[in-house]
Each structure stands twice: as C-alpha cells, then as structure tokens.
Amino acid sequence: MDAVPRLRCDVSGICAFDPETLDALVRLQLVARRFGTSIELTNASARLVDFLTLAGLTDVLPVATK
C-alpha cells in the first residue's frame, strides 16, 4: 500500500495555546483525513509541542522533525 503524503502545516505563528487552538488543529486533521490525507505540523514551538503532549494529541497531530 502506498503511503499518502502528508500536508505540511506551518504553525510558527500560533502563539495562543488554548482549547480553541487544539480544536481548530484537530478539525483540520479530520478534514484532511476525509480527503484521504493528513497534516503534519511544521515549525512548532517547544511550548506547542509540550501542549500537544500534555493533551495527549501527539499521535493525532504529528509534528515534523527537522
């Protein structure tokens, strides 16, 4: 089975880490999956990565490594 390329989503401009931010990112991932692909977060700050880890969403919202 061929791997589907992920859409890269630059999140360097996200400075508010709250439930609304998580909701928007998760909804974006759901829409991408409905279209047969997924998103990968790029340029995530350490704070955002920590927030995703704390929320248990690192498997749902993967962060690109450099």
C-alpha positions in Angstrom: 0.0 0.0 0.0 1.4 3.4 -1.0 1.9 5.9 1.8 -0.2 9.1 1.3 1.9 12.2 1.5 1.1 14.5 4.4 0.2 18.1 4.1 2.6 20.3 5.9 1.0 22.9 8.1 3.3 25.7 9.3 2.3 26.6 12.9 5.1 29.0 13.7 2.5 31.8 14.0 0.4 30.1 16.7 1.0 31.9 20.0 -2.2 31.1 21.9 -2.2 27.6 23.3 -5.8 27.0 24.5 -8.7 24.6 23.8 -9.8 26.6 20.8 -6.4 26.2 19.2 -6.4 22.5 19.7 -10.0 22.3 18.4 -9.0 24.1 15.2 -6.0 21.8 14.6 -7.9 18.6 15.3 -10.7 19.7 13.0 -8.1 20.5 10.3 -6.7 17.0 10.7 -10.2 15.5 10.5 -11.0 17.3 7.2 -7.6 16.2 5.8 -8.4 12.6 6.6 -11.8 12.9 5.0 -9.9 13.8 1.8 -7.6 10.8 2.1 -4.5 12.6 3.5 -3.3 14.0 6.9 -1.5 17.0 8.2 1.9 17.3 9.8 2.7 20.4 11.9 5.9 22.2 11.0 7.9 24.9 12.8 6.1 24.1 16.1 7.5 25.9 19.1 8.6 23.8 22.1 5.6 25.2 24.0 3.2 24.0 21.4 4.8 20.5 21.3 4.6 20.4 25.1 0.9 21.5 25.0 0.1 18.7 22.4 1.9 16.2 24.6 0.1 17.3 27.7 -3.2 17.0 25.8 -2.3 13.5 24.5 -2.6 14.6 20.9 0.9 13.9 19.5 -0.4 10.8 17.7 -3.3 12.7 16.2 -1.3 15.8 15.4 2.3 14.7 14.4 5.0 17.3 14.5 7.7 17.3 11.8 11.2 16.8 13.0 13.9 18.9 11.4 
